[in-house]
Amino acid sequence: MRPKNRVCGVENPRDTTRYPCVFRLAAAAFRTQQPSRRDRKHVLTYIRLLYQDLIKSGQVKRQKLPPVFPIVIYNGEAKWWASLEVADLIAAPKSLARFAPRFRHHVLDEGRVPRQELASMADNVLAYLFMLETSAPDSAAAKEATSGLARYFSRTGAAYDSLRRAFLVFYQRNVFSKLSPGEAIEEIKDFQEVEAMYATRFDKWSNELLRKGEQKGKQEGGAALLLRQLTHRFGPLGEAMSERVRRASSAELEQWAETILDARTLDDVFRIH
């Protein structure tokens, strides 16, 4: 099982009679960035492993297995399109259709949960994670989620150490690496360090990201202008030439723009440079 995927069991306080074992209600979660037919097979496999572990560990003996709420947590940009039913994967003839396995999972599309709803979920670790993954690393929402996680883990004991460490690794690999590309970030040991880094570096990160955004916008605008000038002067450009212009630096764009007036052919523009 890959580290980013988890199978977990949670207790259901509303049902303490039917399933006297530790797992009153089991939730299997699988995370993905791209809708895929394989997701249903993965979740089905994880549920089988969960039941196998419950039986092997002796937590389920004579009573029936606990119910499972299968969830696919989706954080892709496009809207989820794949079917939720595993039977749709099987090309069974009509005579065998009733024997095809039936299994359905729920999709939690984190990018389409309203921000106001996430903000209203006090001390909800999953809501904080969604806020981090759907917000810019230097945004107020990211700072709010960080403060919420710091408060949450300050009240938890050793039983939540693995979850706390998972979040610290997430910050190091997915948040601070984006805010400080190329900079070596030392191992983060607690949320006090996370909050301290936000407090001392937030303005610097914001200004740096803004400056890079302005530079990128200037470069893209310069490339678009040069492409129009080249097309007007020499006719339609090939895809390779257009891509070369789009990928050029601001300095290259300025020098090429200066050569257009003297160049007789398209090749002259880049040969002179």
C-alpha beads as a LAMMPS data file, in Angstrom:
LAMMPS data file: protein, C-alpha beads

273 atoms
272 bonds

1 atom types
1 bond types

-500.0 500.0 xlo xhi
-500.0 500.0 ylo yhi
-500.0 500.0 zlo zhi

Masses

1 110.0

Atoms # bond

1 1 1 0.000 0.000 0.000
2 1 1 1.389 3.379 -0.956
3 1 1 1.972 5.895 1.891
4 1 1 -0.569 8.363 0.538
5 1 1 -3.331 5.759 0.754
6 1 1 -4.829 4.799 4.069
7 1 1 -7.268 2.233 5.368
8 1 1 -8.529 3.220 8.762
9 1 1 -11.159 2.211 11.300
10 1 1 -13.238 4.640 13.309
11 1 1 -15.717 3.988 16.090
12 1 1 -19.386 4.793 15.708
13 1 1 -20.729 5.957 19.114
14 1 1 -24.324 5.645 17.900
15 1 1 -24.069 1.885 17.443
16 1 1 -22.541 -0.003 20.379
17 1 1 -24.687 -3.097 20.355
18 1 1 -24.519 -4.789 16.982
19 1 1 -20.733 -4.697 16.628
20 1 1 -19.125 -5.054 20.075
21 1 1 -15.658 -5.225 18.499
22 1 1 -13.267 -2.267 18.350
23 1 1 -14.313 -1.248 14.857
24 1 1 -17.941 -0.158 15.038
25 1 1 -17.766 1.447 11.614
26 1 1 -14.925 1.129 9.148
27 1 1 -13.941 3.774 6.623
28 1 1 -11.649 2.973 3.722
29 1 1 -10.089 6.016 2.075
30 1 1 -8.167 6.233 -1.182
31 1 1 -6.697 9.473 -2.560
32 1 1 -6.289 10.253 -6.247
33 1 1 -5.638 13.245 -8.537
34 1 1 -7.121 11.692 -11.663
35 1 1 -10.477 9.892 -12.115
36 1 1 -9.739 6.293 -13.027
37 1 1 -11.501 2.966 -13.359
38 1 1 -8.775 1.504 -11.176
39 1 1 -9.926 3.465 -8.130
40 1 1 -12.869 1.158 -7.554
41 1 1 -10.592 -1.887 -7.667
42 1 1 -8.137 -0.276 -5.263
43 1 1 -10.807 0.554 -2.702
44 1 1 -12.312 -2.924 -2.991
45 1 1 -8.866 -4.429 -2.365
46 1 1 -8.336 -2.220 0.687
47 1 1 -11.661 -3.247 2.181
48 1 1 -10.736 -6.899 1.698
49 1 1 -7.431 -6.254 3.488
50 1 1 -9.269 -4.454 6.296
51 1 1 -11.660 -7.359 6.833
52 1 1 -8.782 -9.814 6.622
53 1 1 -6.904 -7.908 9.313
54 1 1 -9.974 -7.736 11.576
55 1 1 -10.474 -11.490 11.328
56 1 1 -6.780 -12.347 11.706
57 1 1 -6.366 -10.096 14.755
58 1 1 -9.378 -11.630 16.474
59 1 1 -11.386 -8.415 16.578
60 1 1 -14.162 -10.135 14.633
61 1 1 -14.973 -13.714 15.631
62 1 1 -18.555 -14.925 15.613
63 1 1 -20.363 -11.702 14.837
64 1 1 -20.782 -10.345 11.331
65 1 1 -18.206 -8.076 9.786
66 1 1 -18.715 -4.341 10.411
67 1 1 -20.101 -2.130 7.639
68 1 1 -17.702 -0.127 5.529
69 1 1 -18.077 3.384 4.128
70 1 1 -15.694 3.452 1.125
71 1 1 -14.428 6.917 0.171
72 1 1 -12.307 8.140 -2.724
73 1 1 -10.821 11.535 -1.838
74 1 1 -10.324 13.359 -5.109
75 1 1 -8.150 16.477 -5.443
76 1 1 -7.895 16.799 -9.214
77 1 1 -8.802 19.949 -11.145
78 1 1 -11.347 18.444 -13.554
79 1 1 -14.779 17.374 -12.409
80 1 1 -15.043 13.706 -11.397
81 1 1 -16.385 11.666 -14.332
82 1 1 -15.739 7.972 -13.592
83 1 1 -18.532 5.615 -12.574
84 1 1 -18.915 4.815 -8.873
85 1 1 -19.973 1.202 -9.406
86 1 1 -17.440 -1.619 -9.856
87 1 1 -19.958 -3.700 -11.814
88 1 1 -19.627 -1.169 -14.640
89 1 1 -16.093 -2.467 -15.195
90 1 1 -17.339 -5.970 -16.040
91 1 1 -18.592 -6.803 -19.516
92 1 1 -20.878 -9.583 -18.368
93 1 1 -23.565 -11.041 -20.643
94 1 1 -27.154 -10.737 -19.489
95 1 1 -27.183 -14.312 -18.219
96 1 1 -24.240 -13.588 -15.872
97 1 1 -24.980 -9.969 -14.978
98 1 1 -26.615 -10.866 -11.666
99 1 1 -23.429 -12.625 -10.578
100 1 1 -21.186 -9.611 -11.181
101 1 1 -19.844 -8.177 -7.916
102 1 1 -21.661 -5.080 -6.721
103 1 1 -19.601 -2.434 -5.006
104 1 1 -20.065 1.308 -4.875
105 1 1 -17.877 4.006 -3.343
106 1 1 -18.408 7.639 -2.388
107 1 1 -16.335 10.435 -3.981
108 1 1 -15.285 13.372 -1.831
109 1 1 -14.163 16.093 -4.238
110 1 1 -12.192 18.429 -1.991
111 1 1 -11.917 21.180 -4.589
112 1 1 -15.696 21.575 -4.705
113 1 1 -16.387 21.824 -0.997
114 1 1 -17.374 25.485 -0.356
115 1 1 -14.612 27.417 1.410
116 1 1 -17.125 28.846 3.881
117 1 1 -18.162 25.331 4.836
118 1 1 -14.556 24.279 5.439
119 1 1 -13.895 27.366 7.565
120 1 1 -16.934 26.615 9.725
121 1 1 -15.679 23.131 10.659
122 1 1 -13.765 23.875 13.853
123 1 1 -11.105 21.301 14.795
124 1 1 -11.807 19.204 11.691
125 1 1 -8.483 17.810 10.514
126 1 1 -9.826 16.833 7.099
127 1 1 -11.213 20.346 6.567
128 1 1 -7.794 21.808 7.407
129 1 1 -6.154 19.456 4.900
130 1 1 -8.597 20.479 2.179
131 1 1 -7.933 24.152 2.914
132 1 1 -4.194 23.569 2.538
133 1 1 -4.516 21.628 -0.705
134 1 1 -6.962 24.032 -2.364
135 1 1 -5.278 27.306 -1.318
136 1 1 -2.053 29.036 -2.246
137 1 1 0.703 28.204 0.276
138 1 1 1.044 31.898 1.198
139 1 1 -2.703 32.563 1.514
140 1 1 -4.660 33.552 4.603
141 1 1 -6.567 30.250 4.328
142 1 1 -3.302 28.295 4.594
143 1 1 -2.306 30.279 7.684
144 1 1 -5.755 29.704 9.208
145 1 1 -5.524 25.959 8.588
146 1 1 -2.026 25.892 10.097
147 1 1 -3.188 27.633 13.253
148 1 1 -6.121 25.240 13.519
149 1 1 -3.874 22.193 13.182
150 1 1 -1.466 23.586 15.776
151 1 1 -4.348 24.005 18.247
152 1 1 -5.684 20.553 17.461
153 1 1 -2.420 18.679 17.960
154 1 1 -1.558 20.663 21.092
155 1 1 -4.506 18.917 22.769
156 1 1 -3.875 15.393 21.484
157 1 1 -1.718 12.718 23.002
158 1 1 0.688 10.072 21.745
159 1 1 -2.121 8.212 19.981
160 1 1 -2.105 10.937 17.304
161 1 1 1.676 11.098 16.822
162 1 1 1.608 9.300 13.472
163 1 1 -1.038 11.701 12.129
164 1 1 0.898 14.700 13.434
165 1 1 4.104 13.463 11.770
166 1 1 2.238 12.890 8.503
167 1 1 1.096 16.525 8.511
168 1 1 4.597 17.787 9.295
169 1 1 5.967 15.822 6.336
170 1 1 3.161 17.259 4.203
171 1 1 4.205 20.799 5.148
172 1 1 7.841 20.118 4.389
173 1 1 7.219 18.468 1.011
174 1 1 4.117 20.237 -0.296
175 1 1 3.996 23.674 1.337
176 1 1 7.432 24.974 2.233
177 1 1 9.082 23.391 -0.810
178 1 1 6.771 25.515 -3.001
179 1 1 7.338 28.661 -0.972
180 1 1 11.125 28.240 -0.945
181 1 1 12.051 26.314 -4.127
182 1 1 15.660 25.213 -4.136
183 1 1 16.090 26.022 -0.460
184 1 1 16.949 23.155 1.883
185 1 1 14.271 22.930 4.584
186 1 1 15.402 21.240 7.764
187 1 1 13.234 18.510 9.240
188 1 1 10.212 20.006 10.993
189 1 1 9.596 18.437 14.399
190 1 1 6.459 20.155 15.692
191 1 1 3.753 22.637 14.752
192 1 1 5.386 25.383 16.760
193 1 1 8.121 25.360 14.112
194 1 1 5.512 25.495 11.344
195 1 1 3.787 28.513 12.915
196 1 1 7.144 30.192 13.537
197 1 1 8.140 29.753 9.884
198 1 1 4.856 31.288 8.753
199 1 1 5.247 34.165 11.196
200 1 1 8.819 35.026 10.192
201 1 1 8.714 34.264 6.451
202 1 1 5.141 34.953 5.383
203 1 1 5.725 38.480 4.051
204 1 1 8.941 37.418 2.311
205 1 1 7.209 34.469 0.645
206 1 1 4.242 36.611 -0.437
207 1 1 6.468 39.286 -1.972
208 1 1 8.637 36.721 -3.727
209 1 1 5.674 34.866 -5.206
210 1 1 4.148 38.189 -6.304
211 1 1 7.409 39.213 -7.980
212 1 1 7.643 35.867 -9.802
213 1 1 4.021 36.196 -10.875
214 1 1 4.700 39.660 -12.296
215 1 1 7.785 38.400 -14.121
216 1 1 5.855 35.475 -15.590
217 1 1 3.058 37.786 -16.684
218 1 1 5.543 40.137 -18.329
219 1 1 7.257 37.263 -20.124
220 1 1 3.970 35.776 -21.360
221 1 1 2.788 39.178 -22.567
222 1 1 6.076 39.804 -24.371
223 1 1 5.940 36.398 -26.051
224 1 1 2.358 36.971 -27.244
225 1 1 3.302 40.383 -28.683
226 1 1 6.371 39.022 -30.467
227 1 1 4.365 36.148 -31.952
228 1 1 1.857 38.639 -33.386
229 1 1 4.670 40.759 -34.848
230 1 1 6.416 37.757 -36.388
231 1 1 3.165 36.460 -37.901
232 1 1 2.331 39.879 -39.322
233 1 1 5.803 40.236 -40.860
234 1 1 6.554 36.700 -42.048
235 1 1 3.220 34.860 -42.086
236 1 1 1.998 31.882 -40.002
237 1 1 4.610 30.313 -37.752
238 1 1 5.232 26.631 -37.197
239 1 1 4.428 25.059 -33.841
240 1 1 8.114 24.504 -33.018
241 1 1 8.950 28.166 -33.625
242 1 1 5.926 29.356 -31.634
243 1 1 6.881 27.139 -28.730
244 1 1 10.444 28.462 -28.837
245 1 1 9.158 32.005 -28.482
246 1 1 6.797 31.063 -25.632
247 1 1 9.653 29.456 -23.699
248 1 1 12.128 32.299 -24.256
249 1 1 13.345 34.538 -21.463
250 1 1 12.388 38.208 -21.262
251 1 1 15.908 39.187 -22.384
252 1 1 15.685 36.940 -25.457
253 1 1 12.275 38.342 -26.366
254 1 1 13.607 41.903 -26.210
255 1 1 16.578 41.096 -28.439
256 1 1 14.447 39.247 -30.998
257 1 1 11.955 42.115 -31.082
258 1 1 14.796 44.507 -31.968
259 1 1 15.906 42.342 -34.927
260 1 1 12.485 42.211 -36.625
261 1 1 12.936 45.589 -38.349
262 1 1 16.222 44.592 -40.022
263 1 1 15.565 40.879 -40.629
264 1 1 14.601 39.829 -44.150
265 1 1 13.416 36.346 -43.212
266 1 1 12.140 34.616 -40.096
267 1 1 15.412 32.734 -39.748
268 1 1 17.286 36.045 -39.742
269 1 1 15.506 37.074 -36.538
270 1 1 17.030 34.203 -34.623
271 1 1 20.268 33.933 -36.614
272 1 1 21.214 37.508 -35.816
273 1 1 20.570 36.788 -32.178

Bonds

1 1 1 2
2 1 2 3
3 1 3 4
4 1 4 5
5 1 5 6
6 1 6 7
7 1 7 8
8 1 8 9
9 1 9 10
10 1 10 11
11 1 11 12
12 1 12 13
13 1 13 14
14 1 14 15
15 1 15 16
16 1 16 17
17 1 17 18
18 1 18 19
19 1 19 20
20 1 20 21
21 1 21 22
22 1 22 23
23 1 23 24
24 1 24 25
25 1 25 26
26 1 26 27
27 1 27 28
28 1 28 29
29 1 29 30
30 1 30 31
31 1 31 32
32 1 32 33
33 1 33 34
34 1 34 35
35 1 35 36
36 1 36 37
37 1 37 38
38 1 38 39
39 1 39 40
40 1 40 41
41 1 41 42
42 1 42 43
43 1 43 44
44 1 44 45
45 1 45 46
46 1 46 47
47 1 47 48
48 1 48 49
49 1 49 50
50 1 50 51
51 1 51 52
52 1 52 53
53 1 53 54
54 1 54 55
55 1 55 56
56 1 56 57
57 1 57 58
58 1 58 59
59 1 59 60
60 1 60 61
61 1 61 62
62 1 62 63
63 1 63 64
64 1 64 65
65 1 65 66
66 1 66 67
67 1 67 68
68 1 68 69
69 1 69 70
70 1 70 71
71 1 71 72
72 1 72 73
73 1 73 74
74 1 74 75
75 1 75 76
76 1 76 77
77 1 77 78
78 1 78 79
79 1 79 80
80 1 80 81
81 1 81 82
82 1 82 83
83 1 83 84
84 1 84 85
85 1 85 86
86 1 86 87
87 1 87 88
88 1 88 89
89 1 89 90
90 1 90 91
91 1 91 92
92 1 92 93
93 1 93 94
94 1 94 95
95 1 95 96
96 1 96 97
97 1 97 98
98 1 98 99
99 1 99 100
100 1 100 101
101 1 101 102
102 1 102 103
103 1 103 104
104 1 104 105
105 1 105 106
106 1 106 107
107 1 107 108
108 1 108 109
109 1 109 110
110 1 110 111
111 1 111 112
112 1 112 113
113 1 113 114
114 1 114 115
115 1 115 116
116 1 116 117
117 1 117 118
118 1 118 119
119 1 119 120
120 1 120 121
121 1 121 122
122 1 122 123
123 1 123 124
124 1 124 125
125 1 125 126
126 1 126 127
127 1 127 128
128 1 128 129
129 1 129 130
130 1 130 131
131 1 131 132
132 1 132 133
133 1 133 134
134 1 134 135
135 1 135 136
136 1 136 137
137 1 137 138
138 1 138 139
139 1 139 140
140 1 140 141
141 1 141 142
142 1 142 143
143 1 143 144
144 1 144 145
145 1 145 146
146 1 146 147
147 1 147 148
148 1 148 149
149 1 149 150
150 1 150 151
151 1 151 152
152 1 152 153
153 1 153 154
154 1 154 155
155 1 155 156
156 1 156 157
157 1 157 158
158 1 158 159
159 1 159 160
160 1 160 161
161 1 161 162
162 1 162 163
163 1 163 164
164 1 164 165
165 1 165 166
166 1 166 167
167 1 167 168
168 1 168 169
169 1 169 170
170 1 170 171
171 1 171 172
172 1 172 173
173 1 173 174
174 1 174 175
175 1 175 176
176 1 176 177
177 1 177 178
178 1 178 179
179 1 179 180
180 1 180 181
181 1 181 182
182 1 182 183
183 1 183 184
184 1 184 185
185 1 185 186
186 1 186 187
187 1 187 188
188 1 188 189
189 1 189 190
190 1 190 191
191 1 191 192
192 1 192 193
193 1 193 194
194 1 194 195
195 1 195 196
196 1 196 197
197 1 197 198
198 1 198 199
199 1 199 200
200 1 200 201
201 1 201 202
202 1 202 203
203 1 203 204
204 1 204 205
205 1 205 206
206 1 206 207
207 1 207 208
208 1 208 209
209 1 209 210
210 1 210 211
211 1 211 212
212 1 212 213
213 1 213 214
214 1 214 215
215 1 215 216
216 1 216 217
217 1 217 218
218 1 218 219
219 1 219 220
220 1 220 221
221 1 221 222
222 1 222 223
223 1 223 224
224 1 224 225
225 1 225 226
226 1 226 227
227 1 227 228
228 1 228 229
229 1 229 230
230 1 230 231
231 1 231 232
232 1 232 233
233 1 233 234
234 1 234 235
235 1 235 236
236 1 236 237
237 1 237 238
238 1 238 239
239 1 239 240
240 1 240 241
241 1 241 242
242 1 242 243
243 1 243 244
244 1 244 245
245 1 245 246
246 1 246 247
247 1 247 248
248 1 248 249
249 1 249 250
250 1 250 251
251 1 251 252
252 1 252 253
253 1 253 254
254 1 254 255
255 1 255 256
256 1 256 257
257 1 257 258
258 1 258 259
259 1 259 260
260 1 260 261
261 1 261 262
262 1 262 263
263 1 263 264
264 1 264 265
265 1 265 266
266 1 266 267
267 1 267 268
268 1 268 269
269 1 269 270
270 1 270 271
271 1 271 272
272 1 272 273
